[in-house]
Amino acid sequence: MAGETSLSQAAALISRARLLVGVDTGLMHMGIAFAVPTIAIFGSTCPYLDTGRDNTRILYKALDCSPCRRRPTCDGRFDCMQEIGVEEVLGNARELLA
């Protein structure tokens, strides 16, 4: 559905989701606001660590260059995002859906 919905349609979908996996965008923040189990992935932006929700997991790798605030010093590789693997995301998803 990415790119196929208006903001209000996306909000409606998120409010009914069983799980949201997202990066530091407004849509990811909607998941937390709607109390939808959320995996929040942060890389080049500074994460908040306390969401006030037990059903949210923050994934962030604090590298020496993090957060670069979208001005990467890694030649655009975004090592901070590369460090977050599929298995880590899936493991957190399984925990949240259990």
KEKESE-659860 format. One record per residue (C-alpha): x negated, z, y. Coordinates in steps of 0.001 Angstrom, whole numbers. Layout:
N
X_Z_Y
...
This chain:
98
0_0_0
-3053_167_2283
-2477_-2039_5289
1082_-2850_4222
2959_-13_5920
3659_1191_9412
2450_4639_10372
5894_6160_9835
6207_4441_6439
2751_5705_5451
3752_9218_6502
6906_9001_4385
4907_7835_1353
2299_10572_1819
4965_13268_2149
6240_12314_-1329
2846_11815_-3008
1642_13935_-5926
-1960_13595_-4711
-3774_12100_-1734
-7425_11070_-1777
-8706_10082_1637
-11535_10025_4101
-11560_11599_7567
-8578_9741_9027
-5175_10650_10332
-3575_9722_7020
-5744_12217_5137
-4815_14907_7657
-1137_14103_7053
-1569_14984_3401
-2796_18434_4372
-34_18834_6961
2632_17893_4385
1069_20315_1844
384_17436_-539
-2541_18143_-2873
-5393_16448_-1003
-8982_15509_-1688
-10618_15111_1712
-13852_13136_1625
-16219_13566_4540
-19463_11696_5034
-20662_10791_8496
-18222_13103_10234
-18308_16881_10382
-15866_18454_7952
-13772_21480_8513
-14098_23756_5528
-10968_25880_5868
-7767_23865_5706
-5518_26845_5169
-4325_25217_1939
-5196_26152_-1628
-4292_22640_-2740
-6987_20871_-707
-10533_20119_-1774
-13202_19163_757
-15918_16898_-611
-18995_16753_1608
-22704_16511_968
-24690_18224_3700
-27743_15973_3778
-30523_16345_6338
-28955_13522_8334
-25371_14790_8069
-23222_14539_9969
-24528_11463_11776
-21186_10939_13508
-21058_7297_12423
-24534_6548_13759
-26340_6333_10426
-30049_6884_10143
-29931_5630_6541
-29836_1932_7500
-26089_1822_6929
-26203_2944_3294
-24139_6043_4107
-26027_8107_1555
-23638_10978_2285
-20773_8960_813
-22855_7560_-2041
-23581_11152_-3129
-19880_11759_-3821
-19287_10277_-7244
-16169_9117_-9001
-16416_11913_-11569
-16506_14536_-8811
-13375_13066_-7232
-11598_12756_-10590
-12560_16296_-11596
-11057_17644_-8388
-7968_15497_-8883
-7472_16894_-12377
-7754_20461_-11041
-5235_19824_-8285
-2753_18152_-10613
-3021_20756_-13360
